[in-house]
Amino acid sequence: MLNIKLLNKTDSSASFLVKGTNNSFINALRRTIMADVSVLAIEDVTFYENSSIMFDEFLAHRLGLLPIKTDLKTYKEDEKVTLILEKEGPCTVYSKDIKSVDPKIEVVDKNIPLLELKKGQRVKIEMDAVMGKGRTHSKFQPAIVGYKNLPVITESKPFKEIKKAAEICPTKVLEIKANKIVFTDATGCTMCGECMTFAKEKDALKIEYDKNAFIFNIESCGGLSNKEILEKTAQILQEKVELLKKEVNAL
């Protein structure tokens, strides 16, 4: 049975302990988030004026990587919203200077420097932020996602240097109980193998990966919250399963 436990959460990131599944499911979750959850990103840029020292192409590339707040209820695949940047120097142009025709859509981080304008220099730009998927371009990826198997102690016996083996752990997640080494927090283990070097000859300590337990990490790029990303991912996966069932039934 699938079991999910929230390990920690911040405004932009979250970690989960997922048990009772396999690599195929976890990787499907990761790939769906990075490839199939749509977010807004600047795609088309029209320069009406740019007298700064930054080439149009360089500035357009920088604009394309800005995280744009996305409204999944209003905007669907390939739909767009217009943004405008108009500024005159001397000043530093920041992401907060970009204005949207839709008040709900904005650049997430307001303090990203875009370029420097000297006295008399000016930029006037119109941009289209388009709903796209990460499978098209990495700028449409809504989050950074990763996972690893949960470490588990499969063998723990008393041995001469057991105290030193526990103390040398770089992440300090080992302790000694009943003359055996146990985890205080297995999610913090990096599988560096330092502890096992002291018990190698006697084969008294073995730490391996649990093939059915995973630490799943997600960090939103800002366009969507982690909750919105995971809910949309679950919806997409469910739709794919229903489509597969339909095709199988048609055989």
SULKA-V939569 format. One record per residue. N is the residue number from 0. OMEGA is omega as a letter, one per 40 degrees, with the letter a starting at -180 (NA if undefined). Layout:
n: [N;N]
omega: [OMEGA;OMEGA]
This chain:
n: [0;1;2;3;4;5;6;7;8;9;10;11;12;13;14;15;16;17;18;19;20;21;22;23;24;25;26;27;28;29;30;31;32;33;34;35;36;37;38;39;40;41;42;43;44;45;46;47;48;49;50;51;52;53;54;55;56;57;58;59;60;61;62;63;64;65;66;67;68;69;70;71;72;73;74;75;76;77;78;79;80;81;82;83;84;85;86;87;88;89;90;91;92;93;94;95;96;97;98;99;100;101;102;103;104;105;106;107;108;109;110;111;112;113;114;115;116;117;118;119;120;121;122;123;124;125;126;127;128;129;130;131;132;133;134;135;136;137;138;139;140;141;142;143;144;145;146;147;148;149;150;151;152;153;154;155;156;157;158;159;160;161;162;163;164;165;166;167;168;169;170;171;172;173;174;175;176;177;178;179;180;181;182;183;184;185;186;187;188;189;190;191;192;193;194;195;196;197;198;199;200;201;202;203;204;205;206;207;208;209;210;211;212;213;214;215;216;217;218;219;220;221;222;223;224;225;226;227;228;229;230;231;232;233;234;235;236;237;238;239;240;241;242;243;244;245;246;247;248;249;250]
omega: [a;i;a;i;i;a;i;a;i;i;a;a;i;i;a;i;a;a;i;i;a;a;a;a;a;i;i;i;i;a;i;i;a;a;a;i;a;i;i;i;a;a;a;a;i;i;i;i;i;a;i;i;a;i;i;a;a;a;i;i;i;i;a;a;i;i;a;i;a;i;a;a;a;a;i;a;i;i;a;i;a;i;a;i;i;a;i;a;e;i;i;i;a;i;i;a;i;a;a;i;i;a;a;a;a;i;a;a;a;a;i;i;a;i;i;i;i;a;i;i;a;i;i;a;i;a;i;i;a;i;a;a;a;i;i;a;a;i;i;i;a;a;i;a;i;i;i;i;i;i;i;i;a;i;i;a;i;i;a;a;a;a;i;i;i;a;a;a;a;a;i;a;a;i;a;i;a;i;i;i;i;i;i;i;a;a;a;a;i;a;a;i;a;a;a;a;a;a;a;a;a;a;a;a;i;i;a;i;i;a;a;i;a;i;a;a;i;i;a;i;i;a;i;i;i;i;i;a;a;i;i;i;i;i;a;i;i;i;i;i;i;i;i;i;a;a;i;i;a;a;NA]
